[in-house]
Amino acid sequence: APATVGDYVVGVCASEFRNGVLIGRTKKEIHITVADCSLSAAALKPSYITCNGYTLSFQNESGSSAVDKYLWDFGVTTSTTDTSTSPTPTYTY
């Protein structure tokens, strides 16, 4: 990926041969915009305590206005469904 933000054009040319004879050529340009895409991380409480079993509620404590989507992974290594896109998810371990 380019290290500099900007608009880039990538050109592709495909040639088709039959029995060694050129029968067609197609050219395409792909326009790519590279933006500054730094990820924002959630700020969490230092510890979570529950007296109601194994269910915990999470919330991003950072207050950053740059966050518009969420992807929480609750760290269960034996599960692929331990994620949420909710801003304030609840998960039962």
Residue, then its C-alpha position, 0 to 999 in steps of 0.5 A: a500500500p502507498a505510504t502517502v495519502g492520495d489518489y492513485v491509478v493502476g493500469v491493467c492490460a490483458s491480451e488474448f491469444r489463440n494459436g499464437v495469434l493476438i485476437g484481442r486486448t483489453k485495458k482497464e484503469i482502476h482508481i484508488t483513493v488512499a486515506d489516513c485510516s488510523l484505528s481507534a481503540a476502546a478505553l475500558k475500565p481497569s477491571y470488571i466485577t459482577c455479582n450476578g454470575y458470568t454476564l458482563s456489560f461493556q462500554n467504550e469509556s474514551g468518548s472519542s467522536a471518531v468512533d462510528k462503528y464497533l467490533w468487540d471480541f470477548g477473547v474466548t479462544t474456543s469460540t468464533t461467535d464471541t463478538s458484537t457490533s453493539p456500542t454497549p454489548t453484554y456478554t455471558y462467559 
